[in-house]
Amino acid sequence: MMAVKRLTQKDIARLAGVSQATVSLVLNGTDEDSRRIPEQTRARIQEVIARTGYVADPVARRMVKGRNNILGVFTYEPAFPSAQADFFGPFLFGIEEAAQERGYDLLLMTAAARGRDGRKKIFDETNRLRLADGCIVLGRSFDQEELTRLVAGDFPFVAVGRRNDAGGPVPYVGADYAAATGDLVTLAYGHGHRAFAYVGPDEGAESTVDRWRGFSGALERPAELVRHWPEVGSDPQAVLKAVREAGATVTFFTELADAIPFRRAAIAEGLSVPGDMSVVVLGSHLRPGVTGTNFTAYAIPREEMGRRATLALVDQLEGHGGIEQTLLSCERVEGETLGPIKTNE
């Protein structure tokens, strides 16, 4: 079967009796370029296009405009393994929705080299960032040297999650963990709690620091933090023993994965949750319902973060926006693990 020859701009120019450059201006030029072409000439070109069913080569059109209409997506941790799927999944859903809405394709950067610590790296000898017009960067923590290099360079990017300055302001869309955490501390005060325990680090990635800052800043008196256990992934019985000996009535966890076995250990010892011990989780990285318990927490707007970061990047590319730094609110989840202190009455 004979292949059908694809029409080109040269063919349209010949049929319309104009130059190929004129056809290109009608198809790809700015409004000002178009106004330079007589209305009769533009109408003749459009008539030929309609009659022949010509469809412009999308790659060629994008190159004329200096863009591929491709957005890169880079994650410092693998995006799809089962252990992380629920963490990155909502971000990717939001990114995909916004890219589709604005007419961009996505390129997932998976072939990056790894550094000495085993983590993926953005910059290496096989760097493919320039295949995309710009990049959305995700990760629990970023490589600071690479972030500084991105800020200093001319490649458009937006980070998902708040990031500290790196030789200059970093464009990001993040969640307001500090405000959301402080809100849960205030809620615990409303239930009569005055002896708090905190399980999780107070330093590290920005999201970790923001949670700690929100917690410690909302305490009415520093002495009301009776036990800080900075390690995650610890033996839940050891943690339970420590917070009970300290007299804590409510324990805040940075990781749901630590709160789940802690609650089980408390119940196994005959304690009520809440009642004898209240539990609060500062965000969630697992699907709702998989724990069988509705923990008191806050919902991180991951999908909207991905969506807004993508829209901010597209605005950069299309000249409609500059460096955007946005924090989105986290919705409180009342849950069933925070309640009034049990009394002996």
Secondary structure, DSSP 8 states (H G I E B T S, - for coil): --------HHHHHHHHTS-HHHHHHHHHS-HHHHHTS-HHHHHHHHHHHHHHT----HHHHHHHTT---EEEEEESS-SSSTTTHHHHHHHHHHHHHHHHHHT-EEEE-----B-TTS-B-S-STT--GGGSSEEEEE-SS--HHHHHHHHHSS--EEEES----SSS---EEEE-HHHHHHHHHHHHHHTT---EEEES-SSSSHHHHHHHHHHHHH-SSGGGEEEEE--SS--HHHHHHHHHHTT-SEEEES-HHHHHHHHHHHHHTT--TTTT-EEEESS--S-TTTTSS--BEEE--HHHHHHHHHHHHHHHHTTS----EEEE--EEE--SS--------
